[in-house]
Protein backbone atom coordinates (compact mmCIF):
# COMPACT_ATOMS: atom_id res chain seq x y z
CA UNK A 1 0.00 0.00 0.00
CA UNK A 2 2.84 2.40 0.82
CA UNK A 3 4.57 1.54 -2.49
CA UNK A 4 1.35 2.25 -4.42
CA UNK A 5 0.83 5.64 -2.77
CA UNK A 6 4.48 6.69 -3.23
CA UNK A 7 4.52 5.53 -6.85
CA UNK A 8 1.38 7.53 -7.63
CA UNK A 9 2.78 10.61 -5.92
CA UNK A 10 5.97 10.43 -7.97
CA UNK A 11 4.00 9.89 -11.19
CA UNK A 12 1.84 12.96 -10.53
CA UNK A 13 4.90 15.07 -9.72
CA UNK A 14 6.66 13.88 -12.88
CA UNK A 15 3.64 14.67 -15.04
CA UNK A 16 3.35 18.14 -13.46
CA UNK A 17 7.01 18.93 -14.18
CA UNK A 18 6.82 17.72 -17.80
CA UNK A 19 3.64 19.68 -18.50
CA UNK A 20 5.11 22.79 -16.89
CA UNK A 21 8.26 22.60 -19.04
CA UNK A 22 6.17 22.35 -22.21
CA UNK A 23 3.91 25.24 -21.25
CA UNK A 24 0.75 23.15 -21.05
CA UNK A 25 -1.97 24.69 -18.87
CA UNK A 26 -2.26 22.79 -15.60
CA UNK A 27 -5.34 22.53 -13.43
CA UNK A 28 -8.17 22.15 -15.93
CA UNK A 29 -8.97 25.86 -16.19
CA UNK A 30 -9.50 27.73 -19.43
CA UNK A 31 -6.35 27.93 -21.52
CA UNK A 32 -5.11 31.38 -22.46
CA UNK A 33 -5.05 31.98 -26.22
CA UNK A 34 -1.55 32.20 -27.67
CA UNK A 35 -0.20 35.71 -28.14
CA UNK A 36 -0.16 36.73 -31.78
CA UNK A 37 2.68 38.80 -33.22
CA UNK A 38 1.83 42.44 -33.95
CA UNK A 39 2.86 42.22 -37.60
CA UNK A 40 3.70 39.14 -39.63
CA UNK A 41 7.31 38.81 -40.69
CA UNK A 42 7.91 39.08 -44.46
CA UNK A 43 8.95 35.94 -46.27
CA UNK A 44 12.71 35.76 -46.65
CA UNK A 45 14.08 35.36 -50.14
CA UNK A 46 17.44 33.71 -50.62
CA UNK A 47 17.64 34.25 -54.37
CA UNK A 48 16.88 30.64 -55.25
CA UNK A 49 13.21 31.15 -56.09
CA UNK A 50 12.10 28.84 -58.86
CA UNK A 51 15.26 26.75 -58.89
CA UNK A 52 14.86 23.05 -58.33
CA UNK A 53 17.16 20.76 -56.48
CA UNK A 54 18.67 20.83 -53.09
CA UNK A 55 21.70 19.58 -51.32
CA UNK A 56 23.74 17.39 -53.64
CA UNK A 57 21.89 18.31 -56.84
CA UNK A 58 24.88 20.00 -58.49
CA UNK A 59 27.34 18.54 -60.98
CA UNK A 60 29.43 15.63 -59.88
CA UNK A 61 32.98 15.11 -60.68
C-alpha positions in Angstrom: 0.0 0.0 0.0 2.8 2.4 0.8 4.6 1.5 -2.5 1.4 2.2 -4.4 0.8 5.6 -2.8 4.5 6.7 -3.2 4.5 5.5 -6.8 1.4 7.5 -7.6 2.8 10.6 -5.9 6.0 10.4 -8.0 4.0 9.9 -11.2 1.8 13.0 -10.5 4.9 15.1 -9.7 6.7 13.9 -12.9 3.6 14.7 -15.0 3.4 18.1 -13.5 7.0 18.9 -14.2 6.8 17.7 -17.8 3.6 19.7 -18.5 5.1 22.8 -16.9 8.3 22.6 -19.0 6.2 22.4 -22.2 3.9 25.2 -21.2 0.7 23.1 -21.0 -2.0 24.7 -18.9 -2.3 22.8 -15.6 -5.3 22.5 -13.4 -8.2 22.2 -15.9 -9.0 25.9 -16.2 -9.5 27.7 -19.4 -6.4 27.9 -21.5 -5.1 31.4 -22.5 -5.1 32.0 -26.2 -1.5 32.2 -27.7 -0.2 35.7 -28.1 -0.2 36.7 -31.8 2.7 38.8 -33.2 1.8 42.4 -33.9 2.9 42.2 -37.6 3.7 39.1 -39.6 7.3 38.8 -40.7 7.9 39.1 -44.5 9.0 35.9 -46.3 12.7 35.8 -46.7 14.1 35.4 -50.1 17.4 33.7 -50.6 17.6 34.3 -54.4 16.9 30.6 -55.3 13.2 31.1 -56.1 12.1 28.8 -58.9 15.3 26.7 -58.9 14.9 23.1 -58.3 17.2 20.8 -56.5 18.7 20.8 -53.1 21.7 19.6 -51.3 23.7 17.4 -53.6 21.9 18.3 -56.8 24.9 20.0 -58.5 27.3 18.5 -61.0 29.4 15.6 -59.9 33.0 15.1 -60.7 
